[in-house]
Amino acid sequence: MLASWLLAATLFLQFEPTWTAIGSRVVSDSTDHDTIVISAAQGSYRSVKIIVQRSPVRLHRLVLSFENGERRELRLHELLPAGGETRIIHLKGAEQSIRGVDFWYDPKSVGHRGAVVQLVGREGQP
């Protein structure tokens, strides 16, 4: 019984999607907009999400920019606590070659130490 449970756990962990850090910015209460730039050498991603560290941040809007020049805007209006994250944003076709993320936030929501806004992604084709 224990052996079958260990085998199942090993298989689950082997196929569990992993998140890769793509880029991050330290934000403060002195501005309301920032950008994470992504180079072509970083590859393509099938999904991305934002993780917030150190201090809460109220995100209003994300604009994803892609290699082909297209953009995708997402309205969020959510307060992410330290350690919190956005929903998963699935990328299809040309969107998988993401080149940047502009994000707008409420500077009053950021603590005096600032916050780290990190973009993470799952690589490859779905």
C-alpha positions in Angstrom: 0.0 0.0 0.0 2.8 2.5 0.9 4.7 1.6 -2.2 1.7 2.4 -4.5 1.1 5.7 -2.7 4.8 6.6 -3.1 4.6 5.7 -6.8 1.5 7.8 -7.3 3.1 10.8 -5.5 6.2 10.5 -7.6 4.3 10.4 -10.8 2.2 13.4 -9.8 5.3 15.5 -8.9 7.0 14.4 -12.2 4.2 15.8 -14.3 3.2 18.8 -12.1 3.8 22.0 -14.2 6.6 24.1 -12.9 6.8 27.9 -13.0 9.9 29.7 -14.2 10.9 33.2 -13.2 10.8 35.5 -16.2 11.4 38.9 -14.7 10.5 41.2 -11.8 10.4 44.8 -10.7 10.6 46.4 -7.3 7.7 48.9 -7.0 7.2 51.7 -4.6 4.6 54.2 -3.5 6.1 56.9 -5.7 4.7 55.8 -9.0 1.7 53.8 -10.4 3.1 52.1 -13.5 6.1 49.8 -14.3 7.3 47.4 -17.0 8.9 44.0 -17.0 10.9 43.6 -20.3 11.4 40.0 -21.6 14.1 39.2 -24.1 13.6 36.8 -27.1 16.3 34.6 -25.6 14.0 33.7 -22.7 11.9 31.5 -24.9 8.1 31.1 -25.2 5.5 30.4 -22.5 2.1 28.8 -22.6 0.9 30.6 -19.5 2.0 33.3 -17.1 1.0 34.9 -13.8 2.1 37.6 -11.5 3.3 36.9 -8.0 3.7 39.7 -5.4 6.3 39.5 -2.6 7.2 41.7 0.4 4.1 43.9 0.5 0.6 43.9 -0.9 -0.1 45.6 -4.2 -3.5 46.5 -5.8 -3.2 45.8 -9.5 -5.5 47.6 -11.9 -4.4 46.6 -15.3 -1.8 44.4 -17.2 -0.9 44.9 -20.8 1.0 42.0 -22.3 3.2 42.8 -25.4 4.1 40.1 -27.9 6.9 39.6 -30.5 4.5 40.2 -33.4 3.6 43.7 -32.0 0.2 42.7 -30.7 -1.0 43.6 -27.2 -3.4 42.0 -24.8 -5.0 44.1 -22.0 -6.4 42.6 -18.8 -8.3 44.5 -16.2 -7.7 43.2 -12.7 -8.8 45.5 -9.9 -7.6 43.2 -7.2 -5.5 43.5 -4.0 -2.8 40.9 -4.0 -1.3 40.2 -0.5 2.4 39.6 0.0 2.8 36.0 -1.3 -0.4 36.3 -3.5 -0.7 35.8 -7.2 -3.0 36.6 -10.1 -5.0 34.0 -11.9 -3.2 32.0 -14.6 -3.1 33.8 -18.0 -3.1 31.3 -20.8 -1.3 32.2 -24.0 -2.0 30.8 -27.4 -0.2 30.9 -30.8 1.8 34.1 -31.3 1.0 35.2 -27.7 3.5 32.6 -26.5 6.4 34.9 -27.6 5.8 37.5 -24.9 8.2 40.5 -24.8 7.0 42.6 -22.0 4.3 43.3 -19.4 3.2 46.8 -18.4 1.3 47.0 -15.2 -0.6 49.7 -13.3 -1.2 49.6 -9.6 -2.3 51.8 -6.7 0.8 53.3 -5.1 -1.1 53.8 -1.8 -1.4 50.0 -1.5 2.3 49.4 -1.5 4.0 49.3 1.9 6.9 51.6 2.8 9.4 48.8 2.0 8.1 48.5 -1.5 6.9 45.3 -3.2 8.4 42.8 -5.7 6.2 42.1 -8.6 7.4 39.0 -10.4 6.3 37.5 -13.7 6.5 33.7 -13.9 5.6 31.4 -16.7 5.2 27.8 -17.9 7.4 27.1 -20.9 6.6 25.4 -24.1 3.5 24.2 -26.0 0.4 23.2 -24.1 
